Amino acid sequence: MIGVALERPSEVYHHQAGPELNRIRGAIMPNVSDITEHLTLNRRDCAHCGSRLVRKLREVLKDWRARKYCNAHCRARHARAVDPATRFARYVDRSAGRGPHGDCHEWIGHLNSKGYGRLRVGSKMMLAHRFAWLEAHGNLPDELDVCHRCDNPLCVRVGHLFLGTHEDNMRDMAAKGRANAPHGAAHYNYRITPALRQRITADARSRAEVAAEYEVSRGYVSALRRLARV
């Protein structure tokens, strides 16, 4: 009789359950690289005050890896401590093709409500193009404006800037047609002609139907009807 070698039950079990055991073992015992990263992250110090960084509750790993400061106060104090000229240079795009003539150096940092760049200098905020002039020339009288020859509020290229009084700035703005937004038919969004306004006023249907027909708001329809009754 020819003998047949049979696997022992334990060998069969390990052969079938091997991948599952490896998966469980990997979940219970993290990789050496993960342990090393964990130790490295927990030994970092704040870039401003030097205190040991502590991971916040529910802070995701991506944010924990990127964090350099204890809190927002340390981050703000560290930003103020950096030389303003260095921070200014970080937010200037000198690539070609910028501006109306393609030769502007544009500010890509924080903007105010009028579209001009802003930069913190010490404890105060300063317009970026004024800072550019101050860095280039060393002095900037408070009573003078820094005006743009290129009419690009984002431009901080010194060659595109000039000094002038507020009145000079207003005259330059008016001469270039930027003093007031155009009204009526000259406005870029103009589409309600006098004839169309009369048709809307004379339409006896409901406000909702008239507004949907002429693609205007119901409030606009009501306003036209009130004006017609005056």
C-alpha positions, 0 to 999 in steps of 0.5 A, spaced: 500 500 500 502 506 497 503 511 503 499 518 502 502 524 506 497 528 510 497 535 512 496 535 520 490 539 522 494 545 525 498 546 518 491 546 514 488 551 519 495 556 518 495 555 511 487 557 510 487 563 516 494 566 514 492 572 511 486 573 516 491 573 521 496 577 518 491 582 517 489 582 525 496 582 527 498 588 522 492 592 526 494 590 533 501 591 532 503 598 527 509 598 523 515 601 525 515 607 521 508 609 524 511 608 531 517 613 529 513 618 526 508 618 532 515 619 536 517 625 532 511 629 531 510 628 539 517 631 540 516 638 536 516 645 539 512 651 537 516 655 532 515 661 536 515 660 543 519 654 543 513 650 548 512 643 546 506 642 541 501 637 544 496 634 539 489 637 540 482 633 541 480 630 535 485 633 531 486 629 524 493 627 522 494 631 516 493 638 521 497 635 526 503 634 521 502 641 518 502 644 525 508 649 527 505 653 533 501 652 539 495 656 537 493 662 533 496 667 537 503 664 537 502 664 529 500 671 529 506 673 533 511 669 529 508 673 523 509 679 526 516 678 528 518 676 520 521 682 516 515 685 513 520 686 506 520 678 507 513 677 507 512 682 502 516 678 497 512 672 498 506 675 496 508 678 489 507 674 483 512 677 478 511 672 472 509 675 465 502 677 463 500 680 469 496 686 469 492 690 463 499 690 459 502 684 461 508 687 465 505 688 472 507 685 479 501 683 482 499 682 489 497 675 491 496 676 498 490 679 503 485 684 499 481 690 502 474 691 500 476 695 494 481 690 491 488 693 494 493 689 497 494 689 505 500 687 509 501 687 516 507 692 518 508 691 526 501 692 529 498 696 523 495 694 516 498 698 510 496 698 503 501 693 499 503 698 494 504 704 499 509 699 502 512 697 495 514 705 494 516 706 502 521 700 501 524 703 494 524 710 496 525 710 504 520 715 505 512 716 504 509 723 506 502 721 510 499 726 506 500 723 499 497 718 495 501 712 491 497 712 485 497 707 479 499 709 472 497 702 470 490 702 473 491 695 476 489 695 484 493 689 485 500 692 482 506 693 486 511 694 481 514 701 483 515 703 476 508 703 475 507 707 481 507 715 482 506 720 488 500 725 488 495 728 492 488 726 493 486 731 488 491 728 483 489 721 484 481 723 483 483 727 477 487 721 474 481 717 476 476 721 472 481 722 466 481 715 465 473 714 466 474 710 473 471 716 477 463 713 477 460 707 474 456 708 468 449 708 468 443 707 464 445 704 457 452 705 458 452 700 464 455 693 462 449 689 465 444 694 461 438 690 458 432 693 460 430 698 455 425 703 455 420 700 451 421 693 455 420 697 461 413 700 458 411 693 456 412 690 463 408 696 466 402 695 461 402 687 462 396 686 467 398 678 469 400 677 476 407 679 478 410 672 478 408 671 471 410 677 468 417 676 472 418 669 469 416 672 462 421 678 462 426 674 467 426 680 472 424 680 480 417 680 482 419 686 486 422 690 480 415 689 477 411 692 483 416 698 483 414 699 475 407 699 477 407 703 483 411 709 479 406 708 473 400 710 478 404 716 481 
